[in-house]
């Protein structure tokens, strides 16, 4: 019997490596019929469930494997990673630390631990894990890429550059690494990656890869002031991606309309969870949200929690809607009937792995602006700070940004016109929230902030219910990680260098200006 189980186990592993999951599943079930205590069978079944995005089932199966093999560092690391995927950061952190204390011998396990810490937002803890993975196996490009990302978030740009370059050395067509390397700047006529990037651009077929390389080329050509080439690379790649998506700006309009209708009705929402810990910084991306987060988190009573998706995911979970989007009209309507006190409490508890017992913390997820009404029902003492920036700078910056390619909430940014329409939806919504919640919702103008930082920052700190500290202006001294596209900019002192960047692309903005003109917005 042992020989049969050994053979089935080998067949299952080989099948998984070939993505032949049905065959692997059959082999593993046969193993468990012969030996229900075979821990790796449960673990591999969990990995199959994970591949098929059934994370809850994967967790149950991995936990069963750990019952049978409690000191298996790989099992514990994978459990931690899957808890992180469900935003259960406390259990993710607990199991990651348990795995780490066992001193794993596998490079992959160390990489899994690094990924887990990154997903939690603990990038300082991620770096040594990725370094351990590389120490054990220097041949895997992805380990160097993961290390580079965490080094960048931690402000170690020299280390990040070295890691990305090593990743590319091992995997010359690693498109994400090329884009990441370019994002570190220091581009000039004599020091750029344009020949390599253009070669890759001609030799790749996948649309997502084309996006990464086109964004990299656009950044490099922009640094060389060749704005026409920069725009053309962006436009071409984004149009190809948009053609593959089932997206219409009407989808976004439906959500915004549902939100305003819901909160216009003055429904009798239940009282939420009474705590004043949470400060939410929201707005459209690339409008200064990271800058504001850095100002506030410089305060001695404030911790930065990074960009958390926790609130929206918890709300979706509590509504029990089965639609495939975290927020849509159906979820907005169903949310009126949830227990907001429980939502608020669950949200606060979900942040503890990062925030601990700090007096206040900042959650800087830009599109939490959609949830402002629900946030203030769940956490009536929360403060929400919303950034507003010049419309043309906002629209062009969103168009130039490469967001997570499979995160549908930024689909508007694949086209300049839909980005302009989304901006108008956003402007109307934040005006609505300000009218509804004047004591808890505060709009900051980006241009005023960077041109008069001390005066505007003092207003921010006062709104948060904090006493002023001069250190709040010294954002370049803030050592906490930044896992956003602003990772480089916010390591510098506050400045106004980004104002008017849209003018570089003025010749391509006729339709955008026409859309803004219809709403008297310019």
N, C-alpha and C positions, 0 to 999 in steps of 0.2 A: 504493500500500500504506500509506503514512504517513497518508493521510487516513482510511483504514479503521481503522487502529489508533487514531487520535485519536478517531474516532466511537465505537468500542467502549469506549475508556477513559472517555469522557464518560458513556456508557450505564451502565457498571459503577458509576461514582461515584454517579450518580443512583439506581440500583437499591439500592445500599447505604444511601443516605440514606432510602429508603423501606422498608428492611428486606426488600427483595426479593432475598434472598441467592442463591437458585438462579439467577436471571437474571444477577446480577452475576458469579457463578462461571463461567457459560457464556461471558460476554463476555471475562473475563480469560483463560480457557483458550484462546479463539480468538486473543487477542493474542499469547500465548506461542508458539502454533503458527507465527505469522508472524515473531515477534521474541523469541527466548529470552533476550535481554539487556534486556528492558523491566523495569526495576527496580520501578516502582510496581505492576506486575501481581502480583509476588511479595508486595509489601507489603500490597496490598489483600486478597489471598488469605489472608494472615496475619491480617488484621483479621476476616475472615469466620470463620476457624478459632477465633479468640478469642471471638467472639460465641457460638459453639457450644461454648464451654468446653474446647476442645482446645488447651490452652496450649502443650504441647510442640510440636505441629505449627505453631502460630503462631510460636513462637520460631525454628524451622527456616526458615520462609518469610521472616520478617523478616531473619534472618541472610543469606539468599540475596540479598535486596534490598540489604543493606549491602555485600555483596561487589561488587555492580554500581555502587553509589552510596555509597562509604565516608564522604562528608562531608555526608550528609543528616541534619540534626539531628533531624527528625521521626522517621526510622527508628530512630535511636539512642535517642531518648527512649522510644519504644514498646518497643524491645527491653529497655531498663532496667526499664520498668514490668512487663513480662511475666516477667523474671527475678525481680523482687520478688514477683510472685504465686506463683512456685514456691519462694519462700524462699531463692533463691540470691542472697543479699544482696551478696556480693562482686562478682559480675558485674553486678548491678543498679547498684551504686554506680559501678563502672568506666564503664559505658556512659552513665549519667546525667551524669557529669563530662565525658565526651567530647562529649556533645550540648551541654552548657552552654558548653564552650569555643568552640563554633561560633557562639555568640551568636544563638540562633534568632530569626527575625522573626515567627513565628506565636505568637499568644496561647495557642492550644491546646497547642502544644508546651511552653511554659512551665508550663502547668497540669499537663500530663502529668508533667513533671519534679517538680513539687511533690507530686503524688500518689505518685510513686515514692519520694521521700525520706520521705514520711509512712508508707508501707507498710514501709519499712526501720526506721522509728522515729527518723529524724533530722529531727525537726520544726523544729529551728533552721534547717536548710538548706531546708526546705520553704517557709517564710514568704517569703523574697525571690523565690522562683520564682512563687508565687501573686501577689505584688505586681507582678512583671513582666507576668504575664498580664493583670492588671487595667489596668496602664499602657497596654497595647496594645489592650485592648478592655474598656470599662467597662460593657458592656451585658449581660454573661452572669452571671446570678444565681449559677450554680454556682461560679464563680471566687471570689466573695465568701464563699460558704458554706465552701469548702475553706480559704480564708485564715482565716476565723473559727475553724474547728476547730483549725488549727495554732497560732493565737494563744492559744486557750484552753489547749491542752496545754502551751504555753510559759509560762503564767502571766500573759499579757497580756490580762486580762479586759476592760479598757476597749476595747482594739483589737478584741477578739472581738465585743463587743456592737455596736460600730459596723459591723463587717463583716456580722454577721447581720441587722442592721436594713437595711443596703443591699441584701442579698440579698432580703429580704422586700419592700422597695420595688420591686424589679425583678420579683419573682415572689410576689405576695401570698398564693398558696395553697401556698407551699413549706413543707410540713408539718414536715420535718426541721429547717428553720431556725427555725421557731416553737418547736419543742421544745428546740432548742439554746439559743435566746435565754432561754427560761424557766429553763433549767438554771443560768444565771449568777446567779440569785437577785435580791436587792433588790426584793422584791415586798411591796406594802403595799395597804391599802384604797384609797389615793389613787393608787397607781402599780402597775397590773397590766395584763395583756393579756386578761383574761377575756372582755370583749365580743367582741373580734376572734376569740379562740379558739372561743367558742361559735358564732359565725357560721360559721366554717370547719367546725366539727363537724357542723353541720346541712346542709352543702353538699358533703360528700365521700362517696364511695361505696367507695373502696378500703379494704380492711381494714387494711393496713399504715399508710396515711395516718391512719386513725382511731386506731390505736395511738399514733402520735406525738402527735396533738392531744389525745387523752385523757390521756396521761401528762403533757403540759404543763398541762392543766386541773387534773389531780390535784395537781400540784406547787403551782400557784397557789392552789387552794382550801385546801391543807394549810397554806400560809404564812399564810392568813387564818383558820386554825383551824376551817375547815368540813370536818371529817374525813368526814362522811357523804357529801357531794358528791364529795369526792376519791375515796373508796372506790368509789362507784357508777360514776364514769367509768372507773376502772381495771377494775373487775369486768366491766362491759359490753363494753368493747373487747377484753379478754383472752379472754373466753368466745367472742366471735366469731372471733378468731384461732385459738383452740384447736379450734373446730369444723371448721376447714379443714385441720387437721393430722392425719396418721396417727400419733398418739402415744398411748402408754400407759406408765404408770410401770413396767409389767412389762418394757418394753424396757431401762430402766435397771437393774432388778433382775437381769436376765440378765447384763449386763456386770459388775456388782459380784460376782455369784456366780462368774462365770468367773475373775475376778481372784483371788479368795480360793482357789478350787480349784487354780488354777495354782501359786500360791506356797505352798500348803499341802503340795504334793506333794514339796517340797524337790528339785526337778529339778536335774540337774547342769549348770547354766548355765556357759558359758565365761567366763573372766576378761575384764573390760572394759578400758577405756582409762584408764590411770593418770594422772589430773590432779586437782588439788584446786581448780581455778578456779571451778567452778560452784556457786552457791548457789541453790536453788529455793525460792521462797516460794509456798505453795499453800494451798488451803482453798476453802470455798464463797465465791462472790463476796459483796462487801459485809460482810466480816467483819474487815477491818483488814489485808488483805494489802498494800495500797498503803502504809499507815502503816509496817508492818514493813520493806518495801522501802526506804522513805525513810530510816529509821533506819540500816539497814545501808549503804546507798549513800552516806550522808554520810561514811563512813569513807574516809580518804585512799587506801586500797588497794583500793577497790571501785568498780566501774562499774555503772550501771544499764543493763540491756539491754531493759527494758520487758517487755511481755507477748509472749513468743515462742511461736508454734505449731510451731516447728521440730522439737522432739523427737517429738511425736506424728505429724507428717507423715513424718518420716524413718523411724520405726518402721513405719508403714503401707506406705511404699514398699518397705522391705526384706522385709516379709512376703509381698508380691506378692498379697495378697488382693484380690478384685475387688468386694467389697461397697461400697456407696455411703456408708458412714460411716467416719470416720477410726479410731474404735475401736468394736468390737463383739466378741461372743464368739468369732467365727471368727478375727478378727485377734489377739485375746489368745492363743488356742491356737497360731496359726501363729508368733507371735513367739518362742515357746520355742526355735525352731530357727534363729534368725538369728545373725549374727556380732555379738555385743555389743561387742566391741572396736572393730569398724568403725563401729557405730552411735554409740558414744561419741565417736570421733574425728570422724566426719562432723558430729555435732551441734556440737562445739566449733568446728570450722572454719566452720560456718554462721553463727556468731555474730560472726565477726571484723570484719565491717563496722562493728559498733557497739563491740565490746569491745576491739578492737585487741590489745595485749599487756598489759592490766591484770592485776594479781596475782589478783584475783577479780572475778566479776561476778554480778549477781542477775538471774535469769529469774523474773518474777512472773506466770506464767500460772496462775490459780487452779485450774482443773480438771486441771492436771498431777498433782494428788493421785491421779488414776486411774492414772498411769504410775509411781508411786513405786517399785514393785518393779523395773520395767524400767529406770528411771533408775539405780538402784543396782547393777543388773547391768552396765549400759553404762559407768557412771562410779562405781566403787566408793568413791571418795574424796569424792564430792559430799555436800553437806549439804542436807537438805530441812527447811524450817521450815513447819509447818502451823498455820494460825489456827483457833481454835475460839471461837465467840461464843455468848452466850445464845441458846437455840434459838428463842424467839419473836422476838427482834430479828433473827436470821438469816433466818427464814422471811418475816417481814413486809418486811424490806429487799429480799430477792430478789423478792418479789411486786411491790413498788413500782418495781423497776428495769426499765427498757426495755433489754434486751439486743439485740444484732444480730438483726434479725427473721428472718433466714434461717439462723441458726446453731443447728442442731437440738439441741445439747447443753444448751441452757438452756430447752428446751420445758417442763420441769417447772414453770417459774416462771409459766406462764400460769394456774395454779390454786393456791390456798392449800393444799389438801389434798395435792396431788401434791408441792408444795414441802416440806411436812412429812414426807412419806414419803421424799423424796430426802434430806432432812437426816438421817433415821435411817440410811439406807444409808451416807451419808457418815461418820457417827459410828462405825459398825461398822467401816468400812474403815480409818479412820485409827487406830483402836485396834489393828487387825490389823497395819498397817504398823509401828506403834510396837513391837509385840511381836516382829516379824520383824527389825527394823533399829534397835535401841535406840541404837546409836552414831551413826547417820546421820539419824534421823528425830526431830524435836523438835516438840512441840505447845505453842503459845503461847495462853494464855487472853487474849482481847481486853480483858475487863473489868479483869483484873489489870494488863495492860500500861498502859492509860490512867490507871488510878488510882495506879499506882506505877511510873512510866515509867523512872526511873533504875535501880532494882533489876532490873526485867525486861529492860531493854535491855542491861544488862551481861551477863546470862545469855545473851542472844541473840548478842552479839558474841563471847563466849567459846566458844559452841557452833560458831561459824563459824571458829574457829581464829585469831581476830584479837585484837590488844591493844586495850584500851579507849581511846576518844577522846571527850572531853566533847562535841565537836561533833556526835556521833551523835544527841544529844537535840534539836538545833536544826533540826528538819526544815523549819521555815519559811524557813531560809536555803538550802535545797537548791534549786538553780536548774535542775536537769535536768527535762526534759519529763515530764508525767504524762498519758498518753492513756487515762485511765479515768474512771469516774463520780465518783471522788474528787478530781478535779483542783482543785476549790476548797478542800475540807476540808484537804488536806495542805499547803496554802500557809499554814495557821495553825499556831500552836504545838500540841503534843500536848494534847488535852483529852478530857473524858468526856461531852461534850454529847449524844452519840448513844445513850448507855445508856438503855434503857427507852422508846425511841421506839415500840415495839410497843403500848404502853398506849393510844396514840391510836386504835387500831383494835381494842381489846379485845372490843367487842361483836360482832365478826365472826370471832372466833377459837375458837368453841366446838368445831368439828370438828377444828381443828388441835390444840387441847389434848387432845381425846380420843385422837387418833392418838399424840401424845407420851406420854400416860399409859399406853398399851399397852406402851411400852418403858421405863416408869419414867423418862422424860426430861421435864424441865420447866424 
